[in-house]
Amino acid sequence: MRDIKEVNEEAFKHLIGIPPRYWSRSRFTVRAQYDTLVNNMCEAFNSVLVKTQTKPIISTLEDIRVYIMKRWAKNISKVQSFKGSVCPRIHDRLKKESSLTRHWIPR
């Protein structure tokens, strides 16, 4: 906080007005809050864009736009062709978990 105060007095005053549990890394929980880690999503996205990183910024942005539009179109076509009430991966997992219940012993 001393470093922040030296750099920007207004930012320091703003943070002092907010409880530390909302912004201080020391107050964050160590447990993951989501099934998907954000870092993995970023790494996957970056791996797709390796070729575009050497291009000028406008070309890079255009490649990103085209990639995202293609991905959305592919996902939309998958969803439109889907007929079930439960997603396929969830359905497979549910079948697997329900088959394991046959080994359960009520107590």
N, C-alpha and C positions, 0 to 999 in steps of 0.2 A: 504494500500500500504506500510505503514511503516513495518507492520508485515511481508509482503512478502519480503521486502528488507532485513530484518534481517535474514530471513530463507534462501533466495536464491537471490543473487545479479543479476544473469543472468536472472532469471524469471522476476524480477522487470524491468530490462532493456527491455526485450522482450515485456512486457505488456505496458510499457510507449510508445513504438513505434506503438502500435495499438490503434485506437480511442476507447474510453471507451464504446461507444454504442454497440460494438461487444462483449465485455466480462464482463462489469460491471453490476451486478444485479440491481443496482440502476437506470440504464438506460434502463432496459427492460420494455416493455409495460405490463400493467396489464391485457389486453385483451388476451384471449386464441387465439392462432394462428391456431389451428387444431381442427377438430371435435372430435377426440379421445384424451383424456388426457393420457399422457405417464404413469402416476402413476397408472391409472386403468389397463393398459395393464400389468404393472409389477405385480400388485396385483393378477390379474387373472393367470399369469404365475406362481407366487409363490404358489398360492393355489393348483395348479396341482402338485407341487413338494414337498408338505409338508412331504410325506412319505420318500422321498429320502434324506432329509436334515440330517438324522441321520446316513447315510451310509458313507463309506470311499469315498474320492474324485473321484477315478476312477469309482466306481459304480454309484455315483451321476451323473457324466458326461455322462456315458453310458445311464442312465435313461433319461437324458435330450435329448440326441441324438435320442433315440428310440421314445420319445414323439414327437419331432419335425418331425421326418420322418413319423410317423403315421398321424400327423396332415396335413402335406403336401400332403400325399397320399390321404387322405380324401378330401381335398380341390381340388386336381387335378381331382378326380373322379366326384366331384360335377360340376366342370367347364366343363368337357367333356360331361356330360349328359345334360347340359344346351343348349337349342335350341333358346332362344329368343335373341333379340338385346339389351334388357335392363335387368339388374339384377332384380330378383324377388322383393326384398325389395324396390328398387327404383321404380319399376313399380307400386307396391301397394301404395307407397307414392304419386306418380304422379297421380294415379286414385283418391286418397282421396283429394288431393289438387285441381284437376280439377273439382271434384264434388262440392267443396265449392265455385267455381267461379260462380255458378248459382245464388248465392245470391248477387253478386256484382252489383252495380248500377253505370253506367258510368256518369261522371259529366264533 
